[in-house]
Amino acid sequence: MYLIPIQVECHAGYRADEMPRRFVWNDQSIEVADIIDRWYQIESKPEWPRADYFKVRGHDGHDYLLKHDLEDDQWYLGKQWR
């Protein structure tokens, strides 16, 4: 798996950038229809910085893995090597 930097628009709850609502990939805006799963990388290591992960379903019917790196406040799209 490799990570592609993306822009994400979030719903901010009691924490900033709590849940992704829409993201831009390949110049296409993809709205998040559903958050299927969510998990956290709590312990910070150089190879695995603190992060929130979201498995989401887009309105386009595809599932995506989004990572929010909390150390540098950057969002990524996880892609499988083909």
Sequence and secondary structure as in RCSB ss.txt:
>XXXX:A:sequence
MYLIPIQVECHAGYRADEMPRRFVWNDQSIEVADIIDRWYQIESKPEWPRADYFKVRGHDGHDYLLKHDLEDDQW
YLGKQWR
>XXXX:A:secstr
 EEEEEEEEEE  SSTT EEEEEEETTEEEEEEEEEEEEEE S  SSS SEEEEEEEETTS EEEEEEETTTTEE
EEEE   
